[in-house]
Amino acid sequence: MLKQVSLATVMLLTALTAQTAFAAADCPANPKDKWLSELDMQKKIVNDYGWVIYKFKTDGECYEVYGMAPKEDAKPAAEADKAATAPAVAAAPAAAPEMGKVEAYFNTATGEVVKKEMD
């Protein structure tokens, strides 16, 4: 009996910790008629950001996405600027970027990332 109670307690604490590890983003309240459709938002995430979507849902005023994103997407802006200004050199075709797990919240009207966490 005590073993069952302890196991239940551990499972409950694990579930609570997992949910609070990445709290919901503070997305602006947009009128529903200004929201991008779910399909348009998914297209934007895949085509503009280069992400792979595993789960897409609405969370309050945000679109919430779980998936994979290019790891260089998480580089600090200074590194990204340095790479962008490097001289162009003819090279072999680039390999596919290394991907990492991502959880992100998007503004429902603009499609901008409001909050993002990568593994």
C-alpha positions as semicolon CSV with decimal commas, in nm:
position;residue;x (nm);y (nm);z (nm)
1;M;0,000;0,000;0,000
2;L;0,276;0,245;0,096
3;K;0,463;0,157;-0,222
4;Q;0,154;0,241;-0,432
5;V;0,109;0,576;-0,257
6;S;0,475;0,664;-0,310
7;L;0,458;0,572;-0,678
8;A;0,144;0,782;-0,723
9;T;0,312;1,077;-0,549
10;V;0,620;1,052;-0,771
11;M;0,406;1,033;-1,084
12;L;0,203;1,337;-0,977
13;L;0,515;1,542;-0,900
14;T;0,669;1,442;-1,233
15;A;0,357;1,550;-1,421
16;L;0,343;1,884;-1,240
17;T;0,713;1,949;-1,302
18;A;0,681;1,867;-1,671
19;Q;0,391;2,109;-1,712
20;T;0,562;2,396;-1,531
21;A;0,895;2,348;-1,707
22;F;0,773;2,559;-2,000
23;A;0,484;2,778;-1,893
24;A;0,247;2,923;-2,150
25;A;0,356;3,233;-2,335
26;D;0,199;3,574;-2,293
27;C;0,049;3,620;-2,639
28;P;-0,140;3,937;-2,728
29;A;-0,517;3,914;-2,756
30;N;-0,604;3,939;-3,125
31;P;-0,959;3,951;-3,264
32;K;-1,046;3,606;-3,402
33;D;-1,113;3,751;-3,748
34;K;-0,748;3,870;-3,761
35;W;-0,599;3,528;-3,677
36;L;-0,406;3,340;-3,943
37;S;-0,589;3,017;-4,021
38;E;-0,433;2,706;-3,867
39;L;-0,335;2,585;-4,215
40;D;-0,172;2,919;-4,308
41;M;0,015;2,922;-3,976
42;Q;0,138;2,566;-4,029
43;K;0,255;2,655;-4,382
44;K;0,442;2,956;-4,243
45;I;0,616;2,746;-3,977
46;V;0,724;2,483;-4,228
47;N;0,813;2,711;-4,522
48;D;0,948;3,023;-4,347
49;Y;1,107;2,869;-4,037
50;G;1,200;2,528;-4,181
51;W;1,046;2,338;-3,892
52;V;0,883;1,994;-3,880
53;I;0,555;1,999;-3,686
54;Y;0,463;1,703;-3,464
55;K;0,181;1,869;-3,270
56;F;-0,007;2,192;-3,339
57;K;-0,275;2,335;-3,115
58;T;-0,435;2,655;-2,992
59;D;-0,344;2,752;-2,636
60;G;-0,540;3,056;-2,523
61;E;-0,434;3,341;-2,754
62;C;-0,135;3,149;-2,897
63;Y;-0,069;2,880;-3,150
64;E;0,147;2,620;-2,974
65;V;0,381;2,394;-3,171
66;Y;0,592;2,093;-3,080
67;G;0,835;1,969;-3,341
68;M;1,187;1,985;-3,479
69;A;1,375;2,297;-3,587
70;P;1,721;2,362;-3,731
71;K;1,965;2,400;-3,442
72;E;2,135;2,703;-3,598
73;D;1,796;2,869;-3,559
74;A;1,885;2,898;-3,189
75;K;2,220;3,079;-3,247
76;P;2,261;3,421;-3,088
77;A;2,195;3,710;-3,329
78;A;2,565;3,814;-3,329
79;E;2,669;3,473;-3,463
80;A;2,395;3,480;-3,724
81;D;2,505;3,829;-3,838
82;K;2,869;3,716;-3,861
83;A;2,771;3,418;-4,075
84;A;2,558;3,638;-4,300
85;T;2,845;3,882;-4,368
86;A;3,110;3,616;-4,438
87;P;3,239;3,621;-4,796
88;A;3,065;3,383;-5,032
89;V;3,276;3,085;-5,138
90;A;3,176;2,827;-5,394
91;A;3,123;2,502;-5,210
92;A;2,950;2,169;-5,233
93;P;2,577;2,174;-5,164
94;A;2,506;2,224;-4,796
95;A;2,409;1,922;-4,589
96;A;2,072;1,918;-4,419
97;P;2,084;2,122;-4,099
98;E;2,106;1,947;-3,763
99;M;1,762;1,946;-3,604
100;G;1,661;1,976;-3,240
101;K;1,334;1,944;-3,049
102;V;1,140;2,269;-3,023
103;E;0,836;2,391;-2,834
104;A;0,712;2,732;-2,938
105;Y;0,424;2,974;-2,907
106;F;0,323;3,199;-3,197
107;N;0,122;3,519;-3,225
108;T;-0,205;3,411;-3,388
109;A;-0,233;3,723;-3,608
110;T;0,126;3,784;-3,722
111;G;0,280;3,437;-3,700
112;E;0,577;3,573;-3,504
113;V;0,745;3,356;-3,240
114;V;0,641;3,478;-2,895
115;K;0,831;3,218;-2,693
116;K;1,057;2,928;-2,792
117;E;1,256;2,657;-2,617
118;M;1,490;2,415;-2,791
119;D;1,661;2,099;-2,668
